[in-house]
Amino acid sequence: MVHGERESLTDPEQHADPHALLFGQDPQDDGYASFGPGGDGPKMTRRDTRRAARAARDPRGSDTRHHRRAFLTMTAVIVAILLVVGWVGYTKYENRYHPKDFATAAGTATVLIKVGAGDGADAIGATLYNAKVVASVRAFANAAAKNSQFSNVQPGTYRVHVHMSAKDAVSAILTRANRISNDVVVFEGATVFDVAPQLAKALGVSLAKVTAAINRVGDLNLPAGYTGAAGAPTSVEGFLYPATYTFDAGTSPTDALTKMISNFIDQDRTSHFAADAKAANLSPYEALIVASIAEKEAKVAADYPKVARVILNRIAAHMPLQIDATSAYAAKQRNLDPTKVIYATIDSPYNTYTHDGLPPTPIASPGATALAAAVNPAAGNWLYYVNRDAAGDLFFTNNDAAFEQAVTKCRTNHWGCG
């Protein structure tokens, strides 16, 4: 029995794992582990075993690796954003302080570019860049900022070359000879007879064609609400708002005239001229006629509302206006020299010596000052006015004798009383 016990103690299988007596044989002896009660499941490799061991030691290991990957991803995104922002910033810096520019020598091809009213350096630079005149808008804007004369740039069409340096392009825009004159200046007090020749020249059409467009009043979109004693206006006079107009080549006379009328409509709406006329017991068209007369008669701003008051006072008193400017307009209608016409005798409805009330239409294009005066006349009982000095300041009175004395003084001093 002792021998048997010794043999059992020396059993190689039992000596291989002394713990087997208590816990059974180590399942890793053959390098694999089994799953399940019977040990018949799939085997684990040593790598799987090590991973399981590490997981047992650090149950948060998988979360740590996930967080590490998220951190690396976020870092990569931030770096990418910083690179993009840096590149954009660098590009803006370069465009502003080292913009692209062509060499000083200009190209040979000629192009026409348009500078609009109110266009600044950036807008003009964009026009030039799109026409391949300059290499960048910023280069032109920088060159313009260095030229003290750039603020004097006039709207219009300019003849320039492609591939000009920004500095040369600025000089070209400032050179009067490069500007193709297609301006029409409607000055305050201008008549259609003053505007028509300018418009024909600017548009490159005959005066007859412009005159025909002027006479087609129904095609010119006159503002609603302006009707005279005989209905709709028969003349465009008074509606060509004072301004400097620049027209593109190919613009039709009708479109050009419509633009001028559109400016009048804008002024009417902005100043509430038509509404103020009604408040002053005038129709908008009557107020426009009064404004046109004031424009031709007054020379200084303070006199406009006084002239308007004299006109209204004389109408209220049933006195003829006896205003020379209306007869002068009649002379222009007949292509006569106004300075050689006897105003009191010309046969015309515009002769306010022989016809009571207002003339049938305005006699000129009134500006903002005259328009405001017509609907806001000064308070006073004046019935007469006459020049009181060489500058054209007016003397106002309601006394016949005082008026005659003022007329004599005006004639003696040659202040323009005829």
C-alpha positions in Angstrom: 0.0 0.0 0.0 2.9 2.2 0.8 4.4 1.4 -2.6 1.1 2.1 -4.2 0.9 5.4 -2.5 4.5 6.2 -3.6 3.6 5.4 -7.1 0.6 7.7 -7.0 2.8 10.4 -5.6 5.2 10.0 -8.4 2.6 10.0 -11.1 3.8 12.5 -13.8 0.4 13.8 -14.5 -0.2 14.6 -10.9 3.2 16.3 -10.5 2.5 18.4 -13.6 0.1 20.6 -11.6 0.0 20.2 -7.9 -3.1 22.5 -7.8 -5.0 20.0 -9.9 -5.8 18.1 -6.8 -7.9 21.0 -5.7 -9.0 22.8 -8.9 -8.6 20.3 -11.6 -6.2 20.4 -14.5 -5.2 23.8 -16.0 -7.0 24.2 -19.3 -4.1 26.1 -20.8 -1.8 23.1 -20.8 -2.5 22.5 -24.4 -2.6 26.2 -25.3 -6.3 26.5 -25.7 -9.3 27.1 -23.4 -12.8 25.8 -23.9 -16.1 27.5 -23.2 -19.1 26.0 -21.6 -19.5 23.5 -19.0 -18.3 20.7 -21.1 -15.3 22.5 -22.5 -16.5 21.8 -26.0 -16.7 25.5 -27.2 -14.4 27.3 -29.6 -10.8 27.6 -28.5 -9.1 31.0 -27.5 -5.7 31.9 -28.8 -3.0 33.2 -26.5 -3.6 36.7 -27.9 -7.2 36.5 -27.0 -6.2 35.3 -23.6 -3.9 38.3 -23.1 -6.5 40.7 -24.2 -9.0 39.2 -21.8 -6.4 39.5 -19.0 -5.8 43.1 -19.8 -9.5 43.8 -19.9 -9.8 42.2 -16.5 -7.0 44.4 -15.2 -8.4 47.6 -16.8 -12.2 47.3 -17.5 -12.1 50.9 -18.9 -9.5 50.1 -21.6 -11.9 50.1 -24.5 -13.3 53.5 -23.5 -9.9 54.9 -23.2 -9.0 53.8 -26.7 -12.3 55.3 -28.0 -11.6 58.6 -26.3 -8.1 58.5 -27.7 -9.4 58.0 -31.2 -11.9 60.8 -30.7 -9.2 63.1 -29.4 -7.0 62.4 -32.4 -9.9 63.0 -34.8 -10.8 66.3 -33.2 -7.2 67.4 -33.3 -7.0 66.6 -37.0 -10.2 68.6 -37.7 -9.0 71.6 -35.7 -5.6 71.5 -37.5 -7.5 71.4 -40.8 -9.6 74.4 -39.9 -6.6 76.4 -38.7 -4.9 75.6 -42.0 -7.9 76.8 -44.0 -8.3 80.0 -41.9 -4.6 80.6 -42.2 -4.7 80.2 -46.0 -7.7 82.5 -46.3 -6.1 85.1 -44.1 -2.9 84.9 -46.0 -4.7 85.2 -49.3 -6.6 88.3 -48.1 -3.4 89.8 -46.8 -1.7 89.2 -50.2 -4.7 90.5 -52.1 -4.7 93.6 -50.0 -1.1 94.5 -49.7 0.4 92.6 -52.7 -2.4 92.3 -55.2 -1.9 91.0 -58.7 -1.0 93.8 -61.2 0.0 93.9 -64.8 3.2 95.5 -66.0 3.4 99.2 -66.8 3.2 98.7 -70.6 -0.5 98.6 -71.7 -1.9 96.0 -74.1 -2.9 97.0 -77.6 -6.5 96.0 -77.6 -8.9 98.9 -76.8 -12.1 98.4 -74.8 -14.9 100.7 -73.7 -15.9 100.7 -70.0 -18.7 102.5 -68.3 -18.3 104.4 -65.1 -21.7 105.0 -63.4 -22.7 108.0 -61.3 -21.5 107.4 -57.8 -19.2 104.5 -58.7 -16.3 104.3 -56.3 -12.8 102.7 -56.7 -14.0 99.2 -56.0 -16.9 99.4 -58.4 -14.8 100.9 -61.2 -12.0 98.4 -60.4 -14.5 95.5 -60.8 -15.6 96.9 -64.1 -12.0 97.1 -65.3 -11.2 93.7 -64.0 -14.1 92.1 -65.8 -13.0 93.8 -69.0 -9.4 92.4 -68.4 -8.0 95.9 -68.1 -6.5 95.4 -64.7 -5.2 92.3 -63.0 -7.1 92.7 -59.8 -9.7 95.0 -58.2 -7.5 95.6 -55.1 -4.6 96.8 -57.2 -6.8 99.4 -58.9 -8.4 100.4 -55.6 -4.9 100.8 -54.0 -3.7 102.9 -56.9 -6.8 105.1 -56.8 -6.3 105.7 -53.1 -2.8 107.1 -53.9 -4.1 109.5 -56.5 -5.6 112.7 -55.0 -7.5 113.5 -58.2 -9.5 110.2 -58.2 -12.4 111.9 -56.5 -12.9 114.0 -59.6 -13.8 111.0 -61.8 -16.8 111.7 -64.0 -19.4 109.2 -65.0 -19.4 108.2 -68.6 -17.8 105.8 -71.1 -14.0 105.6 -71.3 -11.7 104.2 -73.9 -8.9 102.1 -72.2 -6.6 99.3 -73.1 -6.5 95.7 -71.8 -3.7 94.6 -69.5 -2.9 98.0 -68.0 -1.1 98.5 -64.7 -3.4 99.7 -62.0 -1.6 103.0 -61.8 -1.9 103.5 -65.6 -5.6 102.5 -65.5 -6.3 105.2 -62.9 -4.5 107.8 -65.1 -6.5 106.7 -68.1 -9.8 107.1 -66.2 -8.7 110.6 -65.2 -7.7 111.7 -68.7 -10.4 113.8 -70.3 -9.4 112.7 -73.8 -10.3 109.1 -73.0 -13.8 109.9 -72.0 -16.5 109.6 -74.7 -18.8 112.5 -74.0 -22.4 111.3 -74.0 -23.7 113.5 -71.2 -26.8 115.6 -71.2 -27.0 118.4 -68.7 -30.5 119.4 -67.8 -29.8 122.6 -65.8 -32.4 124.2 -63.5 -34.5 126.4 -65.8 -33.6 124.4 -68.9 -36.4 124.0 -71.5 -37.0 121.2 -74.0 -35.4 123.5 -76.6 -32.2 123.4 -74.5 -32.3 119.7 -73.9 -33.1 118.4 -77.4 -29.8 119.3 -79.2 -27.7 117.9 -76.3 -29.7 114.7 -76.4 -29.3 114.3 -80.1 -25.6 114.7 -79.9 -25.2 112.4 -76.9 -27.3 109.6 -78.5 -25.8 110.1 -82.0 -29.2 110.7 -83.6 -30.8 113.5 -85.5 -32.5 116.4 -83.8 -35.6 115.6 -85.7 -35.7 112.1 -84.1 -35.4 113.6 -80.6 -38.0 116.2 -81.3 -40.4 113.5 -82.6 -39.9 111.6 -79.3 -40.5 114.8 -77.3 -43.8 115.4 -79.1 -45.1 111.9 -78.5 -46.1 112.8 -75.0 -48.3 109.8 -74.5 -45.3 107.4 -74.8 -43.3 109.1 -72.1 -45.0 107.9 -68.9 -45.8 111.2 -67.4 -46.8 111.0 -63.7 -50.4 110.3 -62.9 -52.4 113.1 -61.4 -50.8 115.9 -63.5 -53.6 117.2 -65.6 -54.1 120.7 -66.9 -57.2 122.7 -67.7 -57.6 120.8 -71.0 -56.8 117.3 -69.5 -53.6 115.4 -69.9 -50.5 117.4 -70.5 -49.7 118.2 -74.1 -46.0 118.9 -73.4 -43.2 117.2 -71.6 -42.0 120.6 -70.5 -41.4 120.8 -66.7 -41.0 117.0 -66.3 -37.3 116.7 -67.4 -35.8 116.9 -64.0 -32.5 118.8 -63.7 -29.5 116.6 -63.4 -26.5 115.3 -65.5 -27.4 112.2 -67.4 -25.0 109.8 -69.0 -26.5 107.4 -71.6 -25.1 104.2 -73.1 -24.6 104.0 -76.8 -27.8 102.8 -78.5 -30.2 104.4 -75.9 -33.3 105.6 -77.7 -34.6 109.2 -77.3 -37.7 107.9 -75.7 -35.8 105.9 -73.1 -33.6 108.8 -72.4 -36.5 111.2 -71.9 -38.3 108.6 -69.7 -35.2 108.5 -67.5 -35.4 112.2 -66.9 -39.1 112.0 -66.2 -38.5 109.1 -63.8 -36.2 111.4 -61.8 -38.9 114.0 -61.6 -41.3 111.3 -60.3 -38.8 110.3 -57.7 -38.4 113.9 -56.6 -42.2 114.3 -56.5 -42.6 111.3 -54.2 -39.6 112.1 -52.0 -40.7 115.7 -51.4 -44.5 115.0 -51.4 -44.8 117.8 -54.0 -48.2 116.7 -55.4 -49.7 116.2 -51.9 -48.4 119.6 -50.8 -49.8 121.2 -53.9 -53.3 120.0 -53.0 -52.8 121.3 -49.5 -52.0 124.7 -51.0 -55.2 124.6 -53.1 -53.4 123.9 -56.3 -53.4 121.0 -58.7 -50.0 119.3 -59.0 -49.8 120.6 -62.6 -50.6 124.2 -61.6 -48.0 124.0 -58.9 -45.5 122.7 -61.5 -46.3 125.7 -63.8 -45.8 128.1 -60.8 -42.5 126.5 -60.0 -41.3 126.8 -63.6 -42.0 130.5 -63.6 -40.3 131.0 -60.3 -37.3 129.1 -61.6 -36.9 131.5 -64.5 -37.6 134.7 -62.5 -35.7 134.3 -59.2 -31.9 134.2 -58.9 -31.4 133.6 -55.1 -33.1 131.0 -52.9 -34.8 133.6 -50.7 -36.7 135.0 -53.6 -38.3 131.8 -55.0 -41.2 131.6 -52.4 -41.8 135.4 -52.8 -42.1 135.1 -56.6 -44.6 132.2 -56.1 -46.6 134.4 -53.7 -46.7 137.3 -56.2 -48.0 134.9 -58.9 -50.8 133.5 -56.6 -51.7 137.0 -55.3 -52.1 138.4 -58.8 -54.3 135.4 -59.9 -56.4 135.9 -56.8 -56.7 139.6 -57.6 -57.7 138.8 -61.2 -54.6 140.6 -62.5 -52.6 139.4 -65.5 -49.3 138.0 -64.5 -47.4 140.2 -67.0 -44.3 138.0 -66.6 -41.7 138.4 -69.4 -40.4 134.8 -69.0 -43.6 133.3 -70.3 -43.5 135.4 -73.5 -39.8 134.5 -73.9 -40.9 130.9 -73.9 -43.4 131.6 -76.6 -40.6 133.1 -78.7 -38.5 129.9 -78.3 -41.4 127.9 -79.4 -41.4 129.8 -82.7 -37.6 129.7 -83.0 -37.4 133.4 -82.4 -34.7 135.3 -80.5 -36.4 136.1 -77.1 -34.2 139.2 -76.7 -35.7 140.7 -79.9 -39.4 140.1 -79.1 -41.8 142.6 -77.6 -43.1 140.5 -74.8 -46.4 142.3 -74.4 -47.4 141.9 -78.1 -46.4 138.4 -79.1 -49.4 136.4 -80.2 -49.4 133.3 -77.9 -51.3 131.8 -75.0 -48.0 132.1 -73.1 -48.2 135.9 -73.4 -49.3 136.7 -69.8 -49.8 140.4 -70.7 -52.8 139.5 -72.8 -53.9 136.2 -71.2 -55.0 136.0 -67.6 -54.0 133.2 -65.3 -51.2 130.7 -65.7 -49.7 129.7 -69.1 -51.0 126.4 -70.5 -47.8 124.4 -69.6 -44.7 124.9 -67.5 -42.0 127.0 -69.2 -38.9 125.3 -67.9 -37.6 122.4 -65.7 -37.8 123.6 -62.1 -35.3 122.3 -59.5 -35.9 121.3 -55.9 -35.8 124.9 -54.6 -38.4 126.2 -57.1 -40.7 123.1 -56.5 -40.6 123.6 -52.8 -41.4 127.4 -53.2 -44.4 126.7 -55.4 -46.2 124.7 -52.7 -44.8 126.7 -49.8 -45.1 130.3 -50.9 -43.9 133.1 -48.6 -46.5 135.1 -46.7 -47.0 138.6 -48.1 -49.3 140.9 -50.0 -46.8 141.7 -52.8 -48.1 142.2 -56.3 -44.9 143.4 -58.0 -41.2 142.6 -58.1 -38.2 143.9 -60.0 -34.4 143.6 -59.9 -32.9 145.7 -57.2 -29.2 145.1 -57.9 -26.8 143.7 -60.5 -26.8 140.3 -58.8 -30.5 139.8 -59.5 -31.9 140.2 -56.0 -35.5 141.2 -56.3 -37.4 144.1 -54.8 -41.0 143.2 -53.8 -43.9 145.6 -53.2 -47.6 146.0 -53.4 -47.4 149.7 -54.1 -47.7 151.0 -57.6 -45.6 154.1 -57.1 -42.8 152.2 -55.3 -42.8 149.7 -58.1 -42.4 152.4 -60.8 -39.6 154.0 -58.9 -37.8 150.6 -58.6 -38.2 150.0 -62.3 -36.7 153.4 -63.1 -33.7 152.7 -60.8 -33.2 149.2 -62.4 -33.2 150.7 -65.9 -30.9 153.5 -64.9 -28.3 151.1 -63.5 -28.8 148.5 -66.2 -29.8 145.8 -63.8 -31.7 143.9 -66.5 -35.0 145.7 -66.7 -34.9 146.4 -70.5 
